Amino acid sequence: MIRPSSARGAARRTVRPAVALATLAAAALALSACSASSDAGTGDGDGSTPISFQLDWVKDSQFSGYFTADDKGYYADAGVDVTFLDGGDVASTAAVIAGGGAQIGVVSNMSRLVDAINTGADLVAVGAVYQESPAGIMTLPDRPISSIDDLVGLRIGTDESGTADLNTLFRVNGLEPDYEDVRVGYDAAPLFDGQIDAYYAYVTNQPIPYLLQGIDVNTITFADLGFESYAGLIVTTREFLDANPDAVAGFVSASQKGWDDAVADPEAAVALTLGSYGTDLGLDEESEVASLTAIAGLVQSDYTAEHGLLALDPEAISGPMYDALTASGVTELPDPATAFDTTLVPAPAAE
């Protein structure tokens, strides 16, 4: 996965509040005229509920859990008929969902969701694929990173949204940002050329090509450095959820089953993705398997072991995750009880 993954691509396109308002308003107006929500919930001929599901990047392996759920009939069994919408050219999936262009979709991170809600979008998250965001730091073997103190004074390669994340990382740890901000692209080559000391990366993406070549690198997630956030949030509108609670619950439950299967067998999930969904993307199977294997480590946690994949932890949201949003400069935080519905993810069956 040499091109930016969805999580990375979308995170690197993070829209801050002022810009989000204009983006969301324009997109919602454009979409409302042809809103798909008017047809949603009415049911297909077979009684299933049609759901357009907006991805936040191209149809690559990071969505394999959803594709697996579709291929194995889990969605059909749950009474929903899912159409996957490519997100490679979508600036704001939150705007698409809020405007009715999709009934459910992926919003890349907590910041984007909160920005959209604060600009008037009536959105609610009903699950999260990534229990730990893949955003992190990549360094060479001779410079291990284990705490925020190890980043002080370093030349860190990043871009505008990465800078915002890095500043938040310092502030969550009680420090003012203290590093040299170096603008770089999506490839970590400047790290190996000695132009920077560390690289803002997604641990499921940029390190992969180097590791597959036998080149050692260090990686650590922001979560391991104290900056906690969900990523890959499953989001719908409150209107659609209230009108179609069974369909949304069925979508979440079926998605969980698909992700369970993808985590258990990344090779099969990647083969399905490349063979049936991302057929025209020219993806490298070895890289995709390595990426999905790395993703598998971030979608599982002690909380999901008890509550199931995709589960949302209300205490984590209102605690460290909202603390991080405050440190990032967000002054208004939506009520977690209205912005997050933590009741729809089914817990694992008792053994």
N, C-alpha and C positions, 0 to 999 in steps of 0.2 A: 504494500500500500504506500507507494511513493507520493502520490498526490495527496493533498490534505484530506483527512477523514472528515466525516460529517461533523463529529464533535469538534474537531479542530477548526475546520472551515467555518463553521457557524460561530464558534467562540471568537475567532479572529475577525468576524464581522459584527461583533457585539455593538448594538446601538445604544448609546447613552440616552438619558431621559429626554433631553430637548429634541434630539434627532428622532427618537422613537415616536414622539408625539406626531411629528409631521409624517413620518413613514406610515404609522398605524392609521392615521386619519385618511391619508390619501388612498392607501390600499383598501381600507374598509369601505370607503365610498365607491371605489371602482368595483369591488366585489359584490356589494350589496345588491346591485342591479341584477346580477345573475346568480344570486345566492343559492348555493346547493342546499341550504338548510330548509328551504321551502319544500323540498322533496324528501328530506331525511325523516326517517321514522314512520313513513307511510307504508313501508314494506314492499318487497318485490312480489312477483307472482307466486313465489313459493312461501311467502310469509316472512321471509328474512328481512332485516333492516339494512338498507344500503348505507355504507359508511365509506366516504372518501378519507383516506388517511394520508396526511401531508408529511412526507419525510423532510429532513432538513439538509439533505445532501443527495448525491446520486445513489443508485440502488446497489451499494456495495455490501461487504460482509458484516458491517456493523449493524445492519438491520436484519441479519440472518434469523434472529429469533422470530421476528414477525413473518418473514417469508416461510419459515418452517411451519408456523401455525397455519398459514394459508394452505401450504402444500399438503399437510397432513389432515386437513379438514376440520381443524379445531374451531376456526371461525364459523364454518358452516354448521357445525354441531351446536354452536352457541347462538345460532340464529342471526348471524350478521354476514353481510356480503361486502367484503372489503376490496376497495380499489386503491392501489398505492400510487401516490402522486410524487413524481420526482421533484427533488428540492435543490438541484444543482444551481439553478438560476433564481432561487427565491431569496429575496433580501430579508424578509421577516415572516417566518412561519406563524408567529403570533398574530400578525395582521391577517393572514389568510384564514386562520381559524376564526378569529373575531369577526371577519367580514362575511363568513358563511361559505367560503370557497372550499372548506373541508370541515367535516364534522368533528374529527379528532386529528391530532397531529403531534409532531415532536417539536418541543421548544428546547433549545440547546442547553440552557442553563438557568439558574435561579434569577440571575440579574435580568435576563431578557423577559422572563415571566413577570417579575415585579414591575419592571419598566412599563410593560404593556398594560398591566392592571392599573398602574398609577396614571396612565393616560386615558383611562376610560374603558378598557376592554374587560368584559365580564367573563374572564377566563378562570378555569379551575383545573389544577393538576390532579390526576387520579392515579398516578404511578410514576416511577422513575426507573429507567434501565440501569443507569450508573449510580450505584450507592456512593461511589467515590469518583469525583471528576478525574478524567485522565490528564488534566492540565498539570504540568510539572516542570522540572528542571533536568536538563541533560548536560553532563560534563564528561571530561575524559577521565580515565582510570586514576590518574595521579591527583585528582581534585574531588574527593568524595564530599557529598553534602549530606549533613545529618541534622542541621538546625538552621534557623534563620541567620544566626551569627556567621555561618560559613558563606553567606551571600553578601555580607557587608563589603562594599568597596569593589566588587567584581564588575567586569565588563559583561553585561548580559545582553545577548542578542534577542530582539523581540520586535513587535510592532505596536501600534497604538493600543489595541485592546489588551495585548499582553502586558503593556506597561501598566494599564489600569489594574490588572490582576496582581502584578508584582507589587504595586503600591499598596493594594489591599493586604497582601501577604505580610508585608512589613508592619502595617498598622494593626492587623489582628494580633501580631506578636508584641505590640506595645512600642514599636519603633517607628520613627519617621523613615521614609524610603532613603536608602543610602547605597546606591549602586550607579554605575555608568550605563545609561540607556543607549544601546547601539541598535540602529535599525537594520534588520536583515530580512531575507525572504523566507520561504517555506522550507528551505533545505538547510541542514545543519553544517554545511561545508565550512562556513567561517570559523566554526569551533575547531575543526581539524587544521585549518590554516593559521591558527593562532591569533585571529583577529578579535576573538572574544574568549572569555573564561567560562561562560555558561550559556546555555541556549534554552529559551522558553519553548517547551515542546509538549506534545501530547505523547504520553508514554506508550500509547497503543499505535503510534504512527511513525514519527521521524526516526526513532532509534531502530526500527525494524530492519530497514535495508542494510544498515551497518552490522547489526547483530547477525544477520543471515550471511554476511560476508566474513564472519569470524572476527569482526572488529569490536573490541570491548568498549562499552561506555557505561557510565553511571546514570541511573535515573531515579528520581524521587518525585512523588506527587505532592501537590500543594497541601492535600489533606494530611499527609505525613509531616508537613511542616506547620500544621495548625490552622489551615484555611479550608474549612469543610463546605462542601456544596454538592447538591445533586446535579446530575447532568442527564441529558436525554429524557427530559420530562414528557410524560404522556398527558396531553392537555386537550380539553374540550371547552365548550361554553356552558355556562350555568343553564342557559335556556335549553340546550340540547340534552344535557344531563337530566334536567327535571322532566323533560318530555319523554325521554327514552332511557330510563334508569336500567332496565333489564338489558338493553342493547349495549350500553356502555359497560355494565358489569360483565356481560358476556365477552365483549372485546378484550377487556383487561384479563379475564380468566383465561381466555384462549391464548392471548399473547404470553402470559406467564408459562403456559404449557410449552409453547414454541421456544421460549427462551430456556426453559429447563432442558429441552432436547438439544438445542444448539450448544449450550454449555457442556452437556455430557458428550457431544460428538461434534467438535468444531470442523473436522474434515468433511463430514457429511453435510453440515450446514453450509460450508463454503462451496462445496460441489453443487448443491442446489442453487445457491445464489448466482454463481457464475454460469450455470447451465440453463436457468429458467428466468432469472430476474435481471441480472446485470450482464446480459449476454453480449452487449455491444460496447462494453467499457474497456475491454482489453486488459483486464485485471490479471495480476500474477497470482496464481493459486497458492504458491508457497508463502508469499507475503501476506495474503489474505488469511491463511490459516494461522500464521504467527500473530497477526493482529487480533483475530478473534480469540485466540488463546489468551492474549494479554487482556482483552476486554473481559473475558470470563472471570479473571481475578478481581475485577472492579465492580462487577454486577452482584457479587456475593459478599455477604457480611454476616456478622453474628446476628444482626437484626433480621436479615432475610432468612437465615437458617431457622428462625422461630416463626417468622411472619410470611415467608414466601418471597420469591423474586419479584421485583418491581415495587415492593412495599415502601410506604412513606412513614417515617418515624416522626410523630408530632413533636416529641421532645427535642429531637435534633433540629427540626425546622425552626421552632421558636427559640431555641438556644443558640448553639454555635453557628448555624447557618444564617440566622437573622443577625447575629453579631457581626458576621463577615460582611453582610450587606450594609450594615450601618457603618462599618469601617471603610467601605468602598465609597461612602458619601451619600447613600440613599437616606433621605430624611423622613420619608413616609413609607411605612411597611404595612401591607394589607393584613387584615385579621387572618391568621393561619387557618382558622376554622372555616373561612369562606374561600380562601385561595387554594386550599389543599383538602381534598376528600380522601381521607386515609382509610376508608371503610370498604373499598371495592376490591382490593387485592385479597384473594383467598389464601388463608394460611395453609401450610402443608398438612396433609392428612396424617392423622395419628398412626404410628406404625403398629 
